[in-house]
Amino acid sequence: MSENTRGGWGLWIWAALVAVLLVAPLLAVVPISFSAKQSFTFPPSSLSLKWYENIVSSPRWWSAIGTSILLGVLVMVICTLLGTAAALGIHRYPGRVGAVVTGILVAPMIIPGIVSAVAIYASYLRWHLTGNLQGFLLAHTVLALPFVVVTVLSSLSSTDPALERAAASLGAGAWRTFARVTLPAIAPSVGAGALFSFVTSFDEVVAASFLQSPVIRTLPIEMFVSVTNQVDPTIAAVSTVILALTTMVVLLPVIVRNRRPKGASS
């Protein structure tokens, strides 16, 4: 066995150990969600589906899930459009102005979440945006937008500008150049930014804890209230469902790319 082969196996083993260390605590909630006892016992001594039945039969869980999905989709669409446009503008006009605009747009990513949440809450109280869907939508958009901007900017910085100049020299207008040249080149990054924005909105809990009301709650807030007020594996069942859905969302692009014919253009 060569030294390179031994080094390769060592790297794979190390990566596997790190993966187990990161994933094992997350996977522990799966057997807990099937426990028949009203406690977080691991491993469970008996199995039951009653905690999943609690989710299906509870209007508050369905309301929280629907609110989080609706917010996530709306935030994803808005952030993808605004973030891509902002990244294109910054890329077209680099320099001091672009650096300032970039710093402003990515500030919510750098500022601690609790500081952003307090600032949002103080502003939204005056604007009467607490406890309603509009306030959640604006707050989540502000917090998720930096992920799209950073992701698309990174892709634009590695795109060959000669391609756009070649399209312009052949008579293509600005919109046609963007649709035929720029957008296909940055499409994977736009998709990644959209996914990040959805996950950011779906997972956000700090600002949501300030903006929530008995009428409107997101899924993370409902999970926090559940684990605070009552201790049963229902929250483990919800966590298992979220793990399954997020895994499907992450693996779907990989599956589609692998099933694409080898001769298909990228």
Secondary structure, 3 states (H helix, E strand, C coil): CCHHHHHHHHHHHHHHHHHHHHHHHHHCHHHHHCECCCCCCCCCCCECCHHHHHHHHCHHHHHHHHHHHHHHHHHHHHHHHHHHHHHHHHHHCCCHHHHHHHHHHHHHHHCCHHHHHHHHHHHHHHHCCCCCHHHHHHHHHHHHHHHHHHHHHHHHHCCCHHHHHHHHHCCCCHHHHHHHHHHHHHHHHHHHHHHHHHHHHHHCCHHHHHHCCCCCCCHHHHHHHHHHHCCCCHHHHHHHHHHHHHHHHHHHHHHHHHHCCCCCCC
